[in-house]
Amino acid sequence: MTAMGRGSYARTTPERFGFPRLHRTRGKRLHGFISGDLVRAEVPKGKWAGTRTGVVAVRARGQHRVTTAQGRFDISYKHPSLLQRADGHSYAIVCEPGMQTARKTG
């Protein structure tokens, strides 16, 4: 388990001199997702066709970025389905040395 945070709030993006350059979106939830949510993306066709599970980073334009163990890719907001809401932690299952997993042989 790793602490990932819950994001930050800023009203504007400053330029190099500190003056406001643009205004950010007011809400963190876009198209029903928040950055850090665990999702399963089922893309029916195209370059990224297939099913992948990973963490989503939301974009206002609707092309969310999904990060998996194999890499990152952008998908439409219509394809992912929510598995777990972001709670500020990243979870992974790791086998400790000396532990055996039960497998059926034969």
Kinemage of the C-alpha trace (Angstrom):
@kinemage 1
@onewidth
@group {chain A} dominant
@subgroup {mainchain}
@vectorlist {calphas} color= white
{ca met a 1} P 0.000 0.000 0.000
{ca thr a 2} L 1.400 3.369 -1.033
{ca ala a 3} L 0.136 6.848 -0.194
{ca met a 4} L -0.789 8.703 -3.396
{ca gly a 5} L -2.618 11.807 -2.167
{ca arg a 6} L -5.969 13.199 -3.229
{ca gly a 7} L -4.876 15.973 -5.541
{ca ser a 8} L -4.655 19.690 -4.919
{ca tyr a 9} L -6.842 22.712 -5.412
{ca ala a 10} L -5.733 25.755 -7.367
{ca arg a 11} L -7.960 28.354 -8.993
{ca thr a 12} L -5.474 29.364 -11.702
{ca thr a 13} L -2.303 28.249 -13.416
{ca pro a 14} L 0.332 30.959 -13.025
{ca glu a 15} L 2.881 32.033 -15.606
{ca arg a 16} L 6.574 32.234 -14.741
{ca phe a 17} L 6.129 35.688 -13.162
{ca gly a 18} L 3.234 34.509 -10.960
{ca phe a 19} L 0.365 36.155 -12.829
{ca pro a 20} L -2.684 34.018 -13.691
{ca arg a 21} L -2.398 32.372 -17.087
{ca leu a 22} L -5.669 30.425 -17.196
{ca his a 23} L -8.537 29.407 -14.945
{ca arg a 24} L -8.832 25.767 -13.953
{ca thr a 25} L -12.022 23.746 -13.779
{ca arg a 26} L -13.959 24.187 -10.550
{ca gly a 27} L -14.774 20.542 -9.919
{ca lys a 28} L -12.510 17.527 -9.632
{ca arg a 29} L -15.096 15.046 -10.921
{ca leu a 30} L -15.296 14.933 -14.720
{ca his a 31} L -17.597 12.554 -16.617
{ca gly a 32} L -18.173 10.624 -13.378
{ca phe a 33} L -14.500 9.923 -12.633
{ca ile a 34} L -11.835 11.481 -10.418
{ca ser a 35} L -8.105 11.172 -11.062
{ca gly a 36} L -6.836 8.126 -9.170
{ca asp a 37} L -9.949 5.958 -9.635
{ca leu a 38} L -9.299 2.312 -10.497
{ca val a 39} L -11.116 1.472 -13.734
{ca arg a 40} L -11.524 -1.322 -16.253
{ca ala a 41} L -11.397 0.022 -19.800
{ca glu a 42} L -13.122 -2.042 -22.470
{ca val a 43} L -12.224 -0.434 -25.793
{ca pro a 44} L -14.173 -2.124 -28.626
{ca lys a 45} L -12.108 -1.045 -31.643
{ca gly a 46} L -9.146 1.003 -32.775
{ca lys a 47} L -5.465 1.063 -31.890
{ca trp a 48} L -6.071 0.429 -28.180
{ca ala a 49} L -8.780 -2.242 -28.584
{ca gly a 50} L -9.052 -4.672 -25.693
{ca thr a 51} L -9.655 -4.742 -21.961
{ca arg a 52} L -7.216 -3.203 -19.515
{ca thr a 53} L -7.324 -2.331 -15.816
{ca gly a 54} L -5.554 0.704 -14.412
{ca val a 55} L -5.680 4.086 -12.751
{ca val a 56} L -7.426 6.937 -14.567
{ca ala a 57} L -6.356 10.568 -14.901
{ca val a 58} L -9.344 12.657 -15.978
{ca arg a 59} L -9.301 15.314 -18.682
{ca ala a 60} L -11.954 17.978 -19.269
{ca arg a 61} L -12.138 17.207 -22.997
{ca gly a 62} L -13.214 13.611 -22.275
{ca gln a 63} L -10.082 11.744 -23.368
{ca his a 64} L -9.013 10.227 -20.056
{ca arg a 65} L -5.556 8.727 -19.587
{ca val a 66} L -5.378 5.208 -18.122
{ca thr a 67} L -2.097 4.013 -16.600
{ca thr a 68} L -1.549 0.245 -16.459
{ca ala a 69} L 1.448 -1.964 -15.756
{ca gln a 70} L 2.072 -2.129 -19.532
{ca gly a 71} L 2.002 1.657 -20.063
{ca arg a 72} L -0.341 4.609 -20.563
{ca phe a 73} L -3.035 5.202 -23.155
{ca asp a 74} L -5.867 7.650 -23.772
{ca ile a 75} L -9.478 6.515 -24.062
{ca ser a 76} L -12.886 8.138 -24.321
{ca tyr a 77} L -14.878 8.724 -21.143
{ca lys a 78} L -17.510 6.289 -22.496
{ca his a 79} L -15.339 3.148 -22.218
{ca pro a 80} L -14.107 2.830 -18.596
{ca ser a 81} L -16.155 1.320 -15.794
{ca leu a 82} L -15.419 2.088 -12.160
{ca leu a 83} L -13.857 -0.622 -9.984
{ca gln a 84} L -12.784 1.436 -6.950
{ca arg a 85} L -12.974 5.098 -6.019
{ca ala a 86} L -9.722 6.950 -5.343
{ca asp a 87} L -9.067 7.044 -1.610
{ca gly a 88} L -5.534 8.445 -1.602
{ca his a 89} L -3.746 5.066 -1.642
{ca ser a 90} L -2.372 2.711 -4.273
{ca tyr a 91} L -2.794 -1.009 -3.638
{ca ala a 92} L -0.771 -3.954 -4.933
{ca ile a 93} L -0.544 -7.640 -4.113
{ca val a 94} L 3.003 -8.852 -3.653
{ca cys a 95} L 4.024 -12.392 -2.721
{ca glu a 96} L 6.477 -12.399 0.169
{ca pro a 97} L 9.508 -14.691 0.055
{ca gly a 98} L 8.828 -18.130 1.444
{ca met a 99} L 5.076 -17.980 0.872
{ca gln a 100} L 3.571 -20.508 -1.504
{ca thr a 101} L 0.435 -19.967 -3.495
{ca ala a 102} L -2.065 -22.803 -3.692
{ca arg a 103} L -2.070 -24.196 -7.215
{ca lys a 104} L -3.880 -27.138 -8.613
{ca thr a 105} L -1.545 -29.520 -10.444
{ca gly a 106} L -2.317 -32.366 -12.680
